[in-house]
Amino acid sequence: MKTRVWLDLAAAGAVAVAFGFAVAAPPEEVQGDFVTIMYVHVPSAWLAYLAFAVTLIGGIVWLLTRSRRWDRLAASSAELGVFFTGLALVTGMIWGRPTWGTWWEWGDARMTTTALMFLVYLGYLGLRRAEPDPETRARRSAIMGIVAFAVVPIVHFSVLWWRTLHQPPTILTPDPAPIDSEFLTPLFVALFAFTLVYASFTARRTELARLEDRLEEIEEPLAETTVEPPSLSAVEDV
């Protein structure tokens, strides 16, 4: 419990520091102050990748061990991944309006594949809610979590494989695009802060999932308990 509290405090402090760096960062030559949204948009996208990678790992380990904790981790991380993917889409639209002149462009490979990834993992969460049996739910979710991860590299490399409005990868790519340290430093600080937020939220959500499983175990035998109707003969005797 104390570890989670300290993680929460560290995440909150890191977000405050990242906000300070973002505010102090200079405007970009072409985009001006609109570039500030990069410090939310880019970390959100990378945290979505990380969250879905954890879902992948959790599913694989569950198939090997059948340990419920790995299923809970996979599910919790997927929820956070969907949240960060949605945040990346929204901030990308806000960023794209002044820079591209449009809120959404279906011809852009990165935007379209990111939307696809969002829908795929919404389907993953829907699958989990549709199956009441814990064992079956965990098995099917593990398989889907493994298969669904195939969309993540497609999203990341889409800007290299197809013609697109979106700029190419800036950091994790064989030929990174140059970026000035005045922008790179706040970006790395934001990435670190968002990672701590993800770790904090995942720890809390996983604990909540553990309590939900425990409640489910308690309610199951109660639901199977039958109540005998009163005997009419006993009533007549009275």
C-alpha positions as CSV (number, residue, x, y, z in Angstrom):
1,M,0.0,0.0,0.0
2,K,2.8,2.5,0.9
3,T,4.5,1.7,-2.4
4,R,1.5,2.6,-4.3
5,V,1.1,5.8,-2.4
6,W,4.7,6.8,-3.1
7,L,4.1,5.9,-6.8
8,D,1.1,8.1,-6.9
9,L,3.0,11.0,-5.3
10,A,5.9,10.5,-7.7
11,A,3.6,10.5,-10.7
12,A,1.9,13.7,-9.5
13,G,5.2,15.4,-8.9
14,A,6.6,14.3,-12.3
15,V,3.5,15.7,-14.1
16,A,4.0,19.0,-12.3
17,V,7.6,19.1,-13.4
18,A,6.7,18.2,-17.0
19,F,4.1,20.9,-17.1
20,G,6.7,23.4,-16.1
21,F,9.1,22.2,-18.8
22,A,6.3,22.4,-21.4
23,V,5.3,25.9,-20.4
24,A,9.0,27.1,-20.5
25,A,9.7,25.5,-23.9
26,P,10.0,28.0,-26.7
27,P,7.5,28.2,-29.6
28,E,8.3,26.4,-32.8
29,E,9.3,28.4,-35.8
30,V,6.4,27.3,-38.0
31,Q,3.8,26.0,-35.5
32,G,4.3,28.6,-32.8
33,D,2.8,27.8,-29.4
34,F,0.7,25.0,-30.9
35,V,3.7,22.7,-30.7
36,T,3.2,22.6,-26.9
37,I,0.5,19.9,-27.4
38,M,3.3,17.6,-28.5
39,Y,4.2,17.1,-24.9
40,V,0.8,15.4,-24.3
41,H,0.3,13.9,-27.8
42,V,3.6,12.0,-28.2
43,P,3.7,10.5,-24.6
44,S,0.1,9.4,-25.0
45,A,0.9,7.5,-28.2
46,W,4.0,5.9,-26.7
47,L,2.2,4.9,-23.5
48,A,-0.5,3.3,-25.6
49,Y,2.2,1.1,-27.2
50,L,3.6,0.3,-23.8
51,A,0.2,-0.6,-22.3
52,F,-0.6,-2.9,-25.1
53,A,2.8,-4.5,-24.9
54,V,2.1,-5.3,-21.2
55,T,-1.3,-6.7,-22.3
56,L,0.6,-8.9,-24.7
57,I,3.0,-10.1,-22.1
58,G,0.3,-10.6,-19.5
59,G,-1.6,-12.8,-21.9
60,I,1.4,-14.9,-22.8
61,V,2.3,-15.5,-19.2
62,W,-1.2,-16.3,-18.2
63,L,-1.3,-19.0,-20.9
64,L,1.9,-20.4,-19.4
65,T,1.0,-20.2,-15.7
66,R,-2.8,-19.8,-15.5
67,S,-2.1,-17.2,-12.8
68,R,-5.0,-14.8,-12.3
69,R,-2.7,-11.9,-11.5
70,W,-1.4,-11.8,-15.0
71,D,-4.9,-11.8,-16.5
72,R,-5.7,-8.9,-14.2
73,L,-2.5,-7.0,-15.3
74,A,-3.3,-7.6,-18.9
75,A,-6.9,-6.3,-18.6
76,S,-5.9,-3.3,-16.5
77,S,-3.1,-2.3,-18.9
78,A,-5.5,-2.7,-21.9
79,E,-7.9,-0.2,-20.2
80,L,-5.1,2.3,-19.8
81,G,-3.9,1.7,-23.3
82,V,-7.4,2.5,-24.7
83,F,-7.4,5.7,-22.6
84,F,-4.0,6.8,-23.9
85,T,-4.9,5.9,-27.4
86,G,-8.1,8.0,-27.2
87,L,-6.0,10.9,-25.7
88,A,-3.5,10.6,-28.6
89,L,-6.4,10.7,-31.1
90,V,-8.0,13.8,-29.5
91,T,-4.8,15.7,-29.1
92,G,-3.7,14.8,-32.6
93,M,-7.0,16.2,-34.0
94,I,-6.5,19.4,-32.0
95,W,-2.9,19.7,-33.2
96,G,-3.8,18.8,-36.8
97,R,-6.5,21.5,-37.1
98,P,-4.1,24.5,-37.1
99,T,-1.2,22.7,-38.7
100,W,-2.9,20.7,-41.5
101,G,-6.1,22.7,-41.7
102,T,-8.4,19.8,-40.9
103,W,-9.5,17.9,-37.8
104,W,-9.3,14.5,-39.4
105,E,-7.8,13.1,-42.6
106,W,-8.7,9.6,-43.6
107,G,-5.9,9.5,-46.1
108,D,-3.4,9.9,-43.3
109,A,-2.0,6.4,-42.5
110,R,-1.1,7.2,-38.9
111,M,-4.5,8.6,-37.9
112,T,-6.4,5.8,-39.6
113,T,-4.4,3.0,-38.2
114,T,-4.5,4.5,-34.7
115,A,-8.2,4.7,-34.9
116,L,-8.2,1.0,-35.9
117,M,-6.0,0.2,-32.9
118,F,-8.4,2.0,-30.7
119,L,-11.4,0.0,-32.0
120,V,-9.5,-3.3,-31.8
121,Y,-8.7,-2.9,-28.1
122,L,-12.2,-1.7,-27.4
123,G,-13.2,-5.0,-28.8
124,Y,-10.8,-6.7,-26.4
125,L,-12.4,-5.0,-23.4
126,G,-15.9,-5.9,-24.8
127,L,-14.8,-9.5,-25.1
128,R,-13.8,-9.5,-21.4
129,R,-17.2,-8.1,-20.4
130,A,-19.2,-10.6,-22.5
131,E,-17.8,-13.7,-20.9
132,P,-18.9,-14.5,-17.3
133,D,-16.7,-17.5,-16.7
134,P,-13.3,-16.3,-15.4
135,E,-11.2,-19.1,-16.9
136,T,-12.8,-18.8,-20.3
137,R,-12.6,-15.1,-20.2
138,A,-8.9,-15.1,-19.4
139,R,-8.1,-17.6,-22.1
140,R,-10.0,-15.9,-24.8
141,S,-8.7,-12.5,-23.8
142,A,-5.1,-13.7,-23.7
143,I,-5.4,-15.0,-27.2
144,M,-7.0,-11.8,-28.5
145,G,-4.4,-9.7,-26.6
146,I,-1.6,-11.6,-28.4
147,V,-3.3,-11.3,-31.9
148,A,-4.3,-7.7,-31.4
149,F,-0.8,-6.5,-30.7
150,A,0.0,-7.0,-34.4
151,V,-1.7,-3.6,-35.1
152,V,0.8,-1.8,-32.9
153,P,3.9,-2.0,-35.2
154,I,1.5,-1.2,-38.1
155,V,0.6,2.0,-36.4
156,H,4.2,2.9,-35.6
157,F,5.7,2.2,-39.0
158,S,2.7,3.4,-41.0
159,V,4.3,6.8,-41.6
160,L,7.3,5.0,-43.3
161,W,5.3,2.4,-45.3
162,W,2.7,4.8,-46.8
163,R,2.5,8.4,-48.0
164,T,1.1,10.4,-45.1
165,L,0.6,13.9,-43.7
166,H,2.0,12.8,-40.4
167,Q,5.7,13.4,-39.8
168,P,8.0,10.4,-39.6
169,P,9.1,8.9,-36.2
170,T,11.4,11.3,-34.3
171,I,13.1,9.0,-31.7
172,L,12.7,5.2,-32.2
173,T,13.5,4.8,-35.8
174,P,16.7,3.8,-37.8
175,D,16.9,7.3,-39.3
176,P,15.5,9.6,-36.6
177,A,14.3,13.1,-37.7
178,P,16.4,15.9,-36.1
179,I,14.8,17.7,-33.1
180,D,16.3,20.6,-31.1
181,S,17.2,19.9,-27.5
182,E,14.9,22.8,-26.5
183,F,12.0,20.6,-27.5
184,L,13.6,17.2,-26.9
185,T,14.3,17.7,-23.2
186,P,10.7,18.7,-22.3
187,L,9.5,15.8,-24.4
188,F,11.6,13.3,-22.5
189,V,10.5,14.8,-19.2
190,A,6.9,14.4,-20.3
191,L,7.5,10.8,-21.4
192,F,8.9,10.0,-18.0
193,A,6.0,11.7,-16.2
194,F,3.4,9.9,-18.3
195,T,5.1,6.5,-17.7
196,L,4.8,7.1,-13.9
197,V,1.2,8.0,-14.4
198,Y,0.7,4.8,-16.3
199,A,2.4,2.7,-13.6
200,S,0.4,4.4,-10.9
201,F,-3.0,3.9,-12.6
202,T,-2.1,0.3,-13.6
203,A,-1.2,-0.6,-10.0
204,R,-4.5,0.9,-8.7
205,R,-6.6,-0.7,-11.4
206,T,-4.9,-4.1,-10.9
207,E,-5.7,-4.0,-7.2
208,L,-9.3,-3.1,-8.0
209,A,-9.5,-6.0,-10.4
210,R,-8.2,-8.3,-7.6
211,L,-10.9,-7.1,-5.3
212,E,-13.5,-7.6,-8.0
213,D,-12.3,-11.2,-8.5
214,R,-12.5,-11.8,-4.8
215,L,-16.1,-10.4,-4.7
216,E,-17.0,-12.6,-7.7
217,E,-15.7,-15.7,-5.8
218,I,-17.8,-14.7,-2.7
219,E,-21.0,-14.1,-4.7
220,E,-20.8,-17.2,-6.8
221,P,-21.6,-19.7,-4.1
222,L,-24.3,-17.4,-2.8
223,A,-25.9,-17.3,-6.2
224,E,-26.0,-21.1,-6.3
225,T,-27.7,-21.3,-2.9
226,T,-31.4,-22.2,-3.2
227,V,-34.1,-21.0,-0.8
228,E,-36.6,-23.7,0.1
229,P,-40.2,-22.5,-0.1
230,P,-42.2,-22.8,3.1
231,S,-44.2,-26.0,3.6
232,L,-47.9,-25.6,3.2
233,S,-48.5,-28.5,5.6
234,A,-46.5,-26.7,8.3
235,V,-48.6,-23.7,7.8
236,E,-51.8,-25.7,8.1
237,D,-50.6,-27.3,11.3
238,V,-50.2,-23.9,12.9
